[in-house]
């Protein structure tokens, strides 16, 4: 029986390919989390929460309370969404 070489050690890993795969995984998790609501309005809220967590400067550094006020939700609801987002994406507070 002919032994096949162990490809783990035989082929070097292209860092660009690995980086793309990791980026794709992160973007997919983000999009799936944002789209995980039946109503378009709720998807928009999730998108605002994602921006709040990742790039608050893109939403004029709005607070959770202000996001809640503008969406007709409580600060507690927005806080719950931020916890869900961080858990899903592995993002630290």
C-alpha positions in Angstrom: 0.0 0.0 0.0 1.3 3.4 -1.0 1.4 6.0 1.7 0.2 9.5 0.8 2.1 12.5 2.0 0.5 14.4 4.8 -0.6 17.6 3.0 -0.7 19.5 6.2 3.1 19.6 6.2 3.7 19.3 2.5 1.8 22.4 1.2 2.4 25.8 2.6 -0.6 27.8 3.6 -1.2 31.0 1.6 -1.9 33.7 4.2 -4.1 35.6 1.8 -6.4 32.5 1.3 -6.6 32.0 5.0 -7.3 35.7 5.7 -10.1 35.6 3.1 -11.7 32.5 4.6 -11.6 34.1 8.1 -13.0 37.4 6.8 -15.8 35.5 4.9 -16.7 33.7 8.1 -16.9 36.9 10.1 -19.0 38.7 7.4 -21.3 35.8 7.1 -21.9 35.7 10.9 -22.6 39.4 10.9 -25.1 39.3 8.0 -26.9 36.2 9.3 -27.3 37.9 12.7 -28.6 41.2 11.1 -31.1 39.3 8.9 -32.4 37.1 11.7 -35.7 39.0 12.0 -38.8 38.6 9.9 -39.6 42.4 9.7 -37.4 44.8 7.7 -37.7 47.4 10.5 -36.2 44.9 13.0 -33.4 44.0 10.6 -32.6 47.7 10.4 -32.5 47.9 14.2 -30.1 45.0 14.3 -27.9 46.7 11.7 -27.9 49.9 13.9 -26.9 47.8 16.9 -24.1 46.1 14.9 -22.8 49.5 14.0 -23.1 50.7 17.6 -20.9 47.7 18.6 -18.4 47.9 15.8 -18.2 51.5 14.5 -20.3 53.9 16.6 -18.8 56.8 14.7 -20.8 55.7 11.7 -24.1 56.4 13.5 -22.9 59.6 15.2 -22.0 57.8 18.4 -25.6 57.3 19.3 -26.2 55.7 22.7 -28.3 52.6 23.4 -31.0 54.8 24.9 -31.1 57.0 21.8 -31.2 54.0 19.4 -34.1 52.7 21.5 -35.9 56.0 21.4 -35.6 56.3 17.7 -36.8 52.7 17.1 -39.6 52.8 19.7 -37.7 50.2 21.9 -36.4 50.3 25.4 -32.8 50.7 26.3 -33.0 47.2 27.8 -34.1 45.8 24.5 -31.2 47.4 22.7 -28.8 46.2 25.5 -30.2 42.6 25.0 -29.5 42.9 21.2 -25.9 44.1 21.9 -25.3 41.2 24.1 -26.7 38.8 21.4 -24.5 40.5 18.8 -21.4 40.2 20.9 -22.1 36.6 21.7 -22.8 35.7 18.1 -19.7 37.4 16.7 -17.3 36.8 19.7 -16.8 40.5 20.0 -15.6 41.7 23.4 -17.3 44.7 25.0 
